[in-house]
């Protein structure tokens, strides 16, 4: 892509109505938080909660979500407070696209099946690594981030415990095993929610499309 073409893409206005690629569905409708919920702890602790306790904590988490996550001109905007944003639905094998943008010193990530994370940050290492891996690769193959304040696009494919990631069209993770951060002695969960990670700073997301495999 030429510098001129890239400038046109980065400056392009946000479409008022999400238009997923063929076969994909929009997880974010560009208008409101339908299909999303607030974060309640983690998969390990949620699994042992009673139904009443979980419902009570979910209600509180949803209230916090509505305070700190807003839709502005078709973009999901997080104010840097509160907790991560989670899909209501759980997913197993899938491929997805998501656009994201951070500010200087920004830090975030995409949780897959409720586990951290495909890294997003302002760092010389670059985004797109499986940050919490200990035995398998945790850093991206190449630096592919656009300048801070620009929109970036992830393509993420997860099949079984292996994750392939492209950042702005460049391969940054190639069928890397994703480890289970919450229970290190177990493989990654077979299904779980997708989360947009809170890390205490302003975040922007749009064009979130997914296809189940």
N, C-alpha and C positions, 0 to 999 in steps of 0.2 A: 504494500500500500504506500503510495507517495505521501509526502508531507502535506500536500494540498488536500488529498483525499481524506487523510486522517483528521485534518482540521475541520473538514466538512462534517465528518461523522461525530466528532466531539461537540460541535456546535449545534448539531441537529436538535430541533425541539422534540420534547417528549410527546409521543402519541397519546391522545386522550383515551383511546381504547386499546388495551393490550392486544397484540396480534401474534400469537404463538406460532412457531414453525409447525409445519404439517405433522400431525400426530402428537403434538404437545398440548398441555393445558396450562392456562395461566393460574398460578397460585395466588397472585396478587392482582386484583381487578382494577387497580389504578384509582379507586374511588374511596374505599373504606377498608376496614380490617376483617371483613368477612373471610372465614376460613383460617383465621389465626387466633392464637390464645396466648396468655401470659405463661411464664415459666414457673413450674412448681419443682423445685429441688433438682433431682436427677433420676435417671431410670432405675437405679438400684433402690433408692429410698421410696420412689413412687410405687414400686412393685409390692412393697409390704404395707402400704397404707390401706386402711379401711376405706370403704366407699364414701362414707360420710366425711371423714377427715380430708380425703382427696378433694371432694366437692367443695368443702369450705376453703381450702387453700387455693383451689383453682379460681374460685370467685374473687378472692383477694388479689390473686395474680392478674386476673383479667381487668380488674379495676385499675391496677397500677399500669398495665399495658395501655389502656385508653388514655392515661395521663401523659405518658412519656413517648408513645409512638403515634405519630400523626401522618396523615396523607396531605401533602402539599403539592399542588400542580402535577398530580399523577405520580409522585415520588413518596416512598416510605421514608420518613425522617424520624430519627431517634435523637432525643435531646441530651443523651449522655447520662441520664439517671434511670432508676428502675432496673428492669431485668431484660433478658433476651426475649425475642419474639419467636413463637413456635407455631408450626402448622398444627391444625386440629387433627389432621389425618396422619397416620403412621405410614411409612414407606419402606419397602424392602429393596429390591433391585430397581434402579432407575437411572435416567440421565436427565440433566437439568442445565438450564442457563440462568444466570443471574448477573445483573449489572450492579456495580457497587462503586461508591466514592467515599473517600475519607479526607480529613483535613491533615495539616502538619502534625506529626507525632501520633496520628490515628492508629487504632488497633482494634481488630474485630476478627470475625471468622464465621465459617458456615459449619454448624454441627450436622453430622450425618448420622441418622438413626439415633439421635439423642446424644451422640458422643462427639467430643472435640477432636480435631477440627481442621478444616481447610483454612489455613492462616491468611489473614488480611492485615497488613500493617505498613507503616512508613519505616522501612528498614532496608539496608543495603543488600540483605539476603534475598529480598523479594517475597512476594505473596505466592500462595498456591501450594505450599508444602503441608504435609500432615504433621503439624507442629508437635503434637503430644506423643508421637511414636518414639519408642526407646530402642527397639530391636531392628526395626525396618526404617528405610529412609524417611527423614523428617523435613528436609529442605528441598526447595524447588530445583529442578534441573538447570534452569536458566532464570535470569532476572527478566521479567516481562511486564512489569508495572508501567503504566503511563504516569506522567508527572502528577504529583499530589494536587488534588482538586479536580482532576479529570475523571471521567467515567471509565471504568474497567469492566471487562466481561469475563466471567468464568463459564467454562463448559465442564461439567462434572459428571462422570459416569461411575456408578457403583454397582458391581456384580459380585455377589458373595461378600468376601472380605476385602476385595481389591478395588482400588480407586484410581481412575485415570482423570487427569485434570489438564485443561488448556486454559491459559490466561492470555486474553487478547490474541488468540489464534496460535500461541506457542505452547508446545507440550512442556508442562512443568512437573507432572507426576505420571508415571507410566505403569499402570497396574500394580500400584504399591499396596501392600497389605496394611489395612487400617487396624490399629490395636485398640483394645477396649480400655480406655482411660479409667473408667469407673471400677472395673473388675479385671485387673491385669492378668489374672490366671485364667480368664475365659476369652474366647473369641468375641469379636464385635457382635452385637445383637443382630438378629435376623431381620428385625423391623424396628422402626422408631421414628420419632418426629424429626423434621428438619428445623434448625434453629438459626436465627440471625443473632449473632453474639453481641451482648453488651460488654463493653470493656471500659466504660466510663468516659466516652467521648462521643461527639456528634457523628452520626452515620447516615448514609443515604443508600437506598436500594430501589431498584425498579426492574421491570421486564423479567419477572421470575417465572420461568416456564419449566414444566416437568413432564416427562413421559415414563410411565411405569414399564418395566421390562419383564 
